[in-house]
Amino acid sequence: ISPETFIQLMKQYKCRGTSISLNEPTLLLEYSLDVFQLAKAEGYYNTFVTNGYMTVKALKLLAEHGLDAMNIDIKGGTETVSQFCNADVDKVWHNAIEAKGLGIWVEITTLVIPGVNDKDDELRSIASRIKNELGSTTPWHISRYYPAYKFRDVPPTPISTLEKARDIGKETGLSYVYLGNIPGHP
């Protein structure tokens, strides 16, 4: 739909803001810029759910067009992200820091996958980087994995692993650590 139709639907459904997500929203960069600019002019907030793997130029354009908040996926440490994503996680961290510097609210999400990024040292490293590079009040969402796509044979993340990750985050000094993808969990 056109950005203008997007805004009309927001009004019709009494939305308070936008969120561009699913797959990777930077694939829709130009569309996002158009939507954000129109939405901001109407008083809406704008959010992005992203892998954080973009150029600083793209990030600055998003900020200039009205991006208010980002939820960035940190999939693991250097080796994990290199092996499973063929990417450089330091680029993602750099963009998270840059986003905060641009006044964008940043939250981090880690999908914890058994045998991939569920070791205490890796989780502690992520929690420490959040605290040291983004601040102790930066929310960390720890999400449960369910079998899908190329990892169909990997079992769901044990709830005890997620609870341990939450404890690690709190022990590291993070103020806001949340578990996700666990319906009914307190």
Backbone bond lengths (Angstrom), bond angles and torsions (degrees), N, CA, C in turn:
res aa  C-N    CA-C-N  psi(-1)  N-CA   C-N-CA  omega(-1)  CA-C   N-CA-C  phi
1 I - - - 1.462 - - 1.522 108.54 -
2 S 1.288 115.53 157.55 1.460 119.41 179.96 1.535 109.70 -72.22
3 P 1.329 117.89 156.43 1.468 119.96 175.74 1.528 112.05 -56.67
4 E 1.319 116.96 -36.22 1.467 120.43 179.55 1.534 110.78 -65.45
5 T 1.327 116.84 -42.40 1.464 120.90 177.19 1.527 110.44 -65.28
6 F 1.305 115.88 -38.05 1.471 121.59 176.41 1.531 109.79 -54.85
7 I 1.319 116.65 -49.06 1.468 121.45 -178.67 1.537 110.30 -65.55
8 Q 1.314 117.24 -40.08 1.470 119.73 177.82 1.529 110.88 -61.66
9 L 1.321 117.26 -41.08 1.467 120.48 177.56 1.531 111.27 -65.60
10 M 1.313 116.93 -36.27 1.466 120.17 176.69 1.526 110.25 -60.11
11 K 1.325 114.97 -44.10 1.472 119.47 178.71 1.527 110.45 -64.54
12 Q 1.316 116.15 -45.88 1.465 121.19 -178.37 1.528 111.62 -58.74
13 Y 1.339 116.55 -41.92 1.464 120.78 -177.51 1.528 113.22 -93.57
14 K 1.338 116.29 8.96 1.460 122.56 177.23 1.540 112.89 54.76
15 C 1.316 114.92 43.51 1.465 120.80 176.74 1.521 109.54 -73.44
16 R 1.312 115.81 157.32 1.468 120.61 177.81 1.515 112.48 -104.55
17 G 1.346 116.12 -14.17 1.453 118.32 -179.08 1.514 110.99 -172.35
18 T 1.321 114.25 178.55 1.460 121.47 -179.47 1.524 109.89 -105.69
19 S 1.315 115.64 158.08 1.456 121.91 168.79 1.513 107.16 -148.28
20 I 1.303 115.34 115.78 1.460 119.79 177.56 1.518 106.94 -101.99
21 S 1.317 114.66 122.14 1.455 122.12 -170.48 1.520 109.12 -149.94
22 L 1.321 116.11 -159.78 1.460 125.70 178.06 1.521 109.45 61.73
23 N 1.312 114.88 127.69 1.443 122.01 -170.14 1.536 106.03 60.79
24 E 1.279 119.42 -131.14 1.471 121.62 177.74 1.515 108.88 -126.59
25 P 1.332 118.29 116.38 1.465 120.92 -173.80 1.522 115.05 -66.21
26 T 1.332 118.66 -19.85 1.465 117.01 177.47 1.528 110.81 -68.24
27 L 1.338 117.53 -14.21 1.463 119.74 172.31 1.519 110.56 -66.26
28 L 1.336 115.62 -19.63 1.468 122.49 177.65 1.528 110.14 -111.32
29 L 1.309 117.68 37.90 1.456 121.29 -173.02 1.526 112.59 -56.01
30 E 1.311 117.57 -53.18 1.463 119.47 -176.17 1.527 110.99 -63.22
31 Y 1.320 116.73 -40.36 1.467 121.84 177.19 1.525 109.75 -62.01
32 S 1.329 116.58 -45.30 1.466 121.16 179.13 1.525 110.84 -58.84
33 L 1.321 116.71 -43.56 1.464 120.28 -179.98 1.528 110.67 -60.04
34 D 1.321 116.13 -43.41 1.468 120.15 179.98 1.522 111.53 -66.01
35 V 1.334 116.38 -45.67 1.472 120.45 179.63 1.523 110.23 -62.94
36 F 1.331 116.83 -47.66 1.463 120.36 -176.92 1.521 111.84 -60.41
37 Q 1.307 116.45 -42.76 1.462 119.60 -178.59 1.528 110.46 -63.63
38 L 1.324 117.46 -45.06 1.466 120.83 178.06 1.530 111.28 -65.47
39 A 1.317 116.35 -43.52 1.468 120.67 -178.83 1.528 110.57 -63.32
40 K 1.304 117.01 -44.17 1.466 121.33 -179.36 1.529 110.30 -61.81
41 A 1.331 116.89 -40.01 1.464 121.03 178.91 1.530 111.48 -63.25
42 E 1.329 116.99 -25.15 1.466 122.38 179.07 1.533 111.97 -93.96
43 G 1.339 116.73 1.47 1.460 120.19 177.61 1.519 115.45 89.23
44 Y 1.317 118.12 13.20 1.462 121.87 178.35 1.529 110.90 -88.23
45 Y 1.328 115.46 156.96 1.467 119.48 171.62 1.528 108.71 -92.42
46 N 1.339 116.01 161.05 1.464 122.20 -177.67 1.521 111.08 -130.28
47 T 1.335 115.60 132.56 1.464 120.28 179.96 1.527 111.16 -131.26
48 F 1.316 113.91 160.89 1.461 123.73 -178.90 1.520 107.36 -135.11
49 V 1.317 118.58 134.38 1.462 123.07 170.57 1.521 104.88 -112.59
50 T 1.336 116.24 113.21 1.459 120.11 -162.82 1.528 113.12 -142.33
51 N 1.329 115.20 159.84 1.462 119.66 171.54 1.533 110.67 -81.99
52 G 1.326 117.45 -5.81 1.457 121.80 176.18 1.513 114.86 74.69
53 Y 1.312 117.23 6.19 1.459 121.36 -175.67 1.518 109.16 -95.75
54 M 1.323 115.38 84.24 1.468 121.73 -177.28 1.521 108.11 -144.04
55 T 1.300 115.79 171.39 1.459 118.92 175.62 1.531 108.96 -79.39
56 V 1.302 115.94 156.87 1.462 120.59 175.20 1.528 109.06 -63.63
57 K 1.325 117.07 -34.35 1.468 120.38 177.97 1.532 110.24 -60.76
58 A 1.332 117.50 -43.69 1.470 120.64 178.21 1.528 110.22 -63.64
59 L 1.312 116.79 -42.48 1.463 121.04 179.52 1.534 110.95 -61.55
60 K 1.316 116.74 -43.61 1.465 120.35 178.67 1.525 111.49 -64.95
61 L 1.316 117.54 -38.30 1.467 120.52 176.46 1.530 110.55 -62.53
62 L 1.332 116.51 -42.24 1.468 120.06 178.05 1.525 110.31 -60.34
63 A 1.326 116.28 -45.07 1.468 120.36 179.46 1.526 110.48 -62.34
64 E 1.324 117.13 -44.70 1.468 121.34 -179.68 1.529 112.31 -62.65
65 H 1.323 117.14 -28.12 1.466 121.58 -178.14 1.527 112.82 -94.71
66 G 1.341 116.58 4.67 1.456 118.45 171.52 1.511 117.79 110.67
67 L 1.340 118.96 17.17 1.467 119.82 176.26 1.527 109.19 -68.14
68 D 1.325 116.09 125.32 1.463 121.61 -178.91 1.521 113.64 -100.08
69 A 1.332 117.51 -34.77 1.468 120.27 -173.58 1.518 110.85 -150.36
70 M 1.332 114.45 151.64 1.466 121.58 178.03 1.511 109.35 -135.08
71 N 1.318 116.21 139.39 1.448 121.38 166.46 1.521 104.54 -109.70
72 I 1.327 115.51 116.90 1.461 121.60 -173.28 1.520 109.34 -109.23
73 D 1.325 115.98 131.45 1.463 121.38 176.82 1.527 109.39 -81.30
74 I 1.323 115.21 123.07 1.465 120.84 169.46 1.521 104.70 -109.94
75 K 1.304 116.33 107.63 1.451 121.23 -169.73 1.524 114.04 -84.53
76 G 1.330 117.13 -8.84 1.459 119.98 -179.81 1.508 110.67 156.75
77 G 1.316 114.47 -166.92 1.458 121.60 178.32 1.517 111.63 -81.95
78 T 1.306 115.51 -175.50 1.466 122.32 -175.49 1.522 112.44 -54.41
79 E 1.341 117.11 -51.66 1.467 119.92 -176.94 1.526 112.02 -66.58
80 T 1.317 117.05 -42.80 1.467 120.61 -178.83 1.521 110.83 -61.70
81 V 1.319 116.78 -48.43 1.461 120.07 -177.38 1.529 110.56 -67.22
82 S 1.311 116.98 -36.93 1.458 120.05 177.21 1.531 110.53 -64.71
83 Q 1.328 116.49 -46.61 1.467 120.91 -176.51 1.529 112.81 -69.18
84 F 1.324 117.38 -47.75 1.451 120.28 -172.20 1.527 114.51 -93.50
85 C 1.323 117.11 -22.57 1.468 120.05 -177.63 1.519 112.87 -115.72
86 N 1.341 115.82 -8.79 1.460 120.81 -176.45 1.527 110.67 52.91
87 A 1.338 115.01 45.75 1.465 120.71 -176.08 1.527 109.75 -140.29
88 D 1.310 115.15 170.22 1.459 123.46 179.43 1.523 108.77 -106.52
89 V 1.321 116.89 106.71 1.466 120.65 -176.42 1.527 111.96 -64.16
90 D 1.326 117.92 -24.77 1.468 119.40 178.53 1.524 111.47 -63.36
91 K 1.324 116.89 -30.53 1.471 120.21 175.88 1.535 109.81 -64.34
92 V 1.319 116.67 -38.59 1.466 121.02 178.71 1.529 109.81 -66.74
93 W 1.322 116.84 -46.13 1.468 119.91 177.48 1.527 110.97 -59.70
94 H 1.328 116.45 -43.29 1.469 120.61 178.94 1.530 110.31 -58.17
95 N 1.330 116.85 -42.93 1.459 120.18 179.84 1.529 111.88 -68.02
96 A 1.318 117.11 -34.60 1.473 119.72 176.72 1.530 109.94 -63.62
97 I 1.318 116.11 -43.85 1.472 121.11 178.72 1.534 110.05 -65.07
98 E 1.314 116.09 -44.68 1.465 121.44 179.23 1.537 110.19 -60.23
99 A 1.337 116.64 -43.50 1.466 120.95 -179.88 1.523 110.40 -60.01
100 K 1.333 116.86 -45.63 1.473 119.39 178.02 1.522 110.44 -59.91
101 G 1.319 116.49 -40.18 1.455 120.71 178.50 1.519 113.11 -64.51
102 L 1.321 116.28 -24.72 1.470 121.05 178.11 1.526 111.66 -88.06
103 G 1.329 116.48 2.54 1.460 120.34 178.81 1.520 114.22 85.62
104 I 1.319 117.11 14.60 1.461 122.06 178.25 1.531 108.13 -88.37
105 W 1.346 116.99 132.55 1.460 121.27 175.29 1.525 107.76 -68.88
106 V 1.341 117.27 132.95 1.460 121.93 -176.92 1.522 109.97 -122.55
107 E 1.319 115.69 132.95 1.460 123.07 169.79 1.522 106.99 -127.65
108 I 1.331 115.78 150.78 1.461 121.94 -177.47 1.522 108.80 -114.50
109 T 1.328 116.34 139.64 1.462 121.78 173.22 1.516 109.20 -124.99
110 T 1.335 115.65 136.63 1.456 121.77 174.11 1.516 108.46 -124.47
111 L 1.322 116.46 117.96 1.456 121.85 172.25 1.519 106.34 -82.61
112 V 1.334 117.03 113.47 1.455 121.50 -175.29 1.533 108.81 -89.47
113 I 1.335 115.78 118.19 1.462 122.37 -176.62 1.528 109.08 -113.86
114 P 1.335 117.57 124.68 1.470 120.68 179.86 1.528 111.54 -54.96
115 G 1.331 115.21 131.31 1.455 121.26 177.85 1.513 114.57 77.92
116 V 1.318 117.48 -0.86 1.465 120.47 -179.18 1.528 110.59 -113.51
117 N 1.334 116.96 -57.91 1.466 120.56 -175.82 1.527 111.91 -138.73
118 D 1.335 116.82 29.26 1.467 120.75 -173.28 1.519 114.74 -101.59
119 K 1.303 117.68 6.13 1.471 120.01 179.74 1.527 110.36 -76.67
120 D 1.326 115.27 144.96 1.465 121.08 -177.29 1.524 112.54 -53.90
121 D 1.337 116.83 -43.66 1.470 120.17 -177.74 1.525 111.74 -61.51
122 E 1.327 116.34 -40.19 1.467 119.62 -179.39 1.529 110.46 -69.14
123 L 1.320 116.61 -43.14 1.467 120.43 178.57 1.530 110.80 -65.39
124 R 1.316 116.83 -40.11 1.464 121.08 177.99 1.534 110.39 -63.90
125 S 1.327 116.10 -37.64 1.461 120.26 178.61 1.533 110.83 -64.23
126 I 1.325 116.65 -42.62 1.470 120.26 178.49 1.524 109.86 -63.86
127 A 1.330 116.45 -47.17 1.470 120.55 -179.95 1.526 110.86 -59.85
128 S 1.327 117.06 -42.13 1.471 121.08 -179.81 1.523 111.34 -64.70
129 R 1.318 116.76 -41.29 1.465 119.20 179.36 1.522 111.05 -66.41
130 I 1.335 116.49 -38.77 1.466 118.52 176.52 1.521 109.02 -58.45
131 K 1.331 116.06 -50.99 1.473 120.05 -177.10 1.533 111.18 -62.15
132 N 1.329 116.50 -49.48 1.463 120.57 -172.74 1.525 114.06 -76.22
133 E 1.334 117.57 -30.44 1.459 119.79 -174.37 1.528 113.81 -104.86
134 L 1.346 116.08 -24.60 1.467 119.38 -177.81 1.522 112.70 -118.59
135 G 1.315 117.21 -19.77 1.459 121.31 178.29 1.523 112.37 109.04
136 S 1.310 115.20 149.33 1.467 121.65 -174.39 1.528 113.28 -67.20
137 T 1.323 117.87 -17.73 1.472 119.85 179.34 1.534 112.58 -92.96
138 T 1.319 117.23 4.42 1.460 120.72 175.67 1.525 108.51 -74.01
139 P 1.326 118.49 121.10 1.468 120.31 -179.86 1.528 112.60 -65.45
140 W 1.337 114.33 141.27 1.463 121.96 174.95 1.518 107.86 -120.77
141 H 1.327 116.15 118.28 1.456 122.67 177.81 1.528 107.98 -100.46
142 I 1.313 116.15 122.04 1.458 121.97 179.78 1.524 106.25 -107.39
143 S 1.328 116.11 114.16 1.461 120.62 -172.37 1.523 112.75 -107.45
144 R 1.329 113.79 144.56 1.451 120.95 178.28 1.526 110.13 -79.43
145 Y 1.308 114.59 136.04 1.456 122.73 176.26 1.530 109.60 -87.68
146 Y 1.331 115.92 142.03 1.461 123.40 170.12 1.524 107.88 -124.92
147 P 1.331 118.29 144.24 1.473 120.88 -177.66 1.523 112.94 -52.61
148 A 1.333 114.54 131.98 1.454 120.57 179.70 1.520 109.91 -165.61
149 Y 1.285 115.49 158.29 1.453 125.76 172.20 1.527 112.21 47.23
150 K 1.323 119.04 -121.34 1.468 121.53 -175.66 1.528 113.19 -77.48
151 F 1.310 116.97 -10.11 1.460 121.27 -179.94 1.530 110.61 -111.87
152 R 1.311 116.87 37.39 1.469 120.95 -178.24 1.519 112.76 -61.13
153 D 1.339 116.61 -27.82 1.465 120.01 -175.36 1.521 113.44 -91.68
154 V 1.314 117.25 -1.54 1.464 121.14 178.15 1.531 107.49 -88.23
155 P 1.330 117.26 130.21 1.477 119.49 -178.07 1.525 111.56 -70.39
156 P 1.341 117.50 162.20 1.469 120.26 175.48 1.534 110.38 -56.96
157 T 1.308 115.63 152.12 1.465 120.19 177.76 1.522 109.26 -63.86
158 P 1.340 117.11 128.56 1.471 118.70 175.80 1.530 110.66 -61.72
159 I 1.297 116.47 139.18 1.464 120.83 179.51 1.519 110.12 -59.01
160 S 1.331 117.08 -35.26 1.470 120.30 179.14 1.530 111.60 -61.36
161 T 1.327 117.69 -33.94 1.467 121.46 177.29 1.523 110.16 -65.81
162 L 1.328 116.26 -42.58 1.459 120.38 179.30 1.526 111.14 -66.85
163 E 1.312 116.70 -40.53 1.468 120.06 178.27 1.527 110.48 -64.75
164 K 1.327 116.53 -37.20 1.463 120.12 176.41 1.529 110.59 -65.57
165 A 1.336 116.55 -40.16 1.472 120.59 177.51 1.520 110.10 -62.20
166 R 1.327 116.16 -40.55 1.467 120.03 177.57 1.534 109.94 -61.24
167 D 1.315 115.92 -44.96 1.472 120.11 178.11 1.521 110.76 -59.88
168 I 1.320 116.72 -42.30 1.470 120.84 178.25 1.532 109.73 -59.85
169 G 1.314 117.19 -45.42 1.459 120.64 178.85 1.511 112.03 -59.97
170 K 1.313 116.63 -45.22 1.471 120.71 -179.99 1.537 110.51 -66.19
171 E 1.343 117.20 -43.89 1.466 121.18 178.96 1.523 111.51 -62.33
172 T 1.313 116.48 -31.69 1.468 121.57 179.13 1.518 111.17 -72.06
173 G 1.329 116.30 -20.68 1.462 119.72 177.76 1.514 114.44 112.97
174 L 1.328 117.19 9.28 1.464 119.45 177.53 1.524 109.56 -76.24
175 S 1.312 116.30 135.52 1.463 121.59 -177.48 1.516 113.36 -81.93
176 Y 1.328 117.35 -29.64 1.461 121.15 -173.61 1.519 110.49 -129.99
177 V 1.325 115.94 100.44 1.457 122.04 179.23 1.526 107.26 -124.17
178 Y 1.337 115.65 124.87 1.459 120.67 -174.20 1.523 110.96 -125.60
179 L 1.322 115.61 142.56 1.458 121.07 174.03 1.520 108.78 -95.88
180 G 1.326 116.41 141.90 1.449 120.56 -179.26 1.511 112.40 -134.28
181 N 1.313 115.67 166.64 1.467 123.86 -178.36 1.526 111.92 64.33
182 I 1.322 116.39 30.72 1.467 121.64 176.42 1.531 107.75 -130.44
183 P 1.318 116.95 79.74 1.477 118.91 -178.88 1.536 112.10 -54.25
184 G 1.327 115.41 131.49 1.459 121.58 177.45 1.509 115.53 84.62
185 H 1.331 118.50 -6.56 1.471 120.56 179.83 1.522 109.03 -73.99
186 P 1.333 117.45 137.53 1.480 118.81 -178.16 1.513 113.04 -66.56
